[in-house]
Amino acid sequence: MELVISLAIGIVFGSGIWLILRPRSFQVLSGLMLMSYAVNLFIFIMGRLWVDAPPLTPAGTTPNPAALADPLPQALVLTAIVIGFATTALYLVVMIGSRGLTG
């Protein structure tokens, strides 16, 4: 399974690099988004997926720390998604404005 996920991340990131090297601005924007998705997936996968494991210690108990899910990668990916959405919106506004100014 790790091989499939690492290949998928590599293909998505490689596609993003290829799109960034294209001369059109929409393709550059799409490439940046693809690279962002690949990095988010990489961070999320590095945090491992825990099924039925609490992210935080329940009150009044002291479970084994290895049995708890790590909430940090999830928080990092959520923050990166919000920032990526904001920068994508900014890029689109700048592209539309520059097209309106230059014709």
Secondary structure as the mmCIF struct_conf table of DSSP 4:
data_model
#
loop_
_struct_conf.conf_type_id
_struct_conf.id
_struct_conf.beg_label_comp_id
_struct_conf.beg_label_asym_id
_struct_conf.beg_label_seq_id
_struct_conf.end_label_comp_id
_struct_conf.end_label_asym_id
_struct_conf.end_label_seq_id
HELX_RH_AL_P HELX_RH_AL_P1 GLU A 2 ILE A 20
TURN_TY1_P TURN_TY1_P1 LEU A 21 LEU A 21
BEND BEND1 ARG A 22 ARG A 24
HELX_RH_AL_P HELX_RH_AL_P2 SER A 25 MET A 46
TURN_TY1_P TURN_TY1_P2 GLY A 47 GLY A 47
BEND BEND2 VAL A 51 ASP A 52
BEND BEND3 PRO A 55 LEU A 56
HELX_LH_PP_P HELX_LH_PP_P1 THR A 57 PRO A 58
TURN_TY1_P TURN_TY1_P3 ALA A 59 GLY A 60
HELX_RH_3T_P HELX_RH_3T_P1 PRO A 65 ALA A 67
BEND BEND4 LEU A 68 LEU A 68
HELX_RH_AL_P HELX_RH_AL_P3 LEU A 72 THR A 102
#
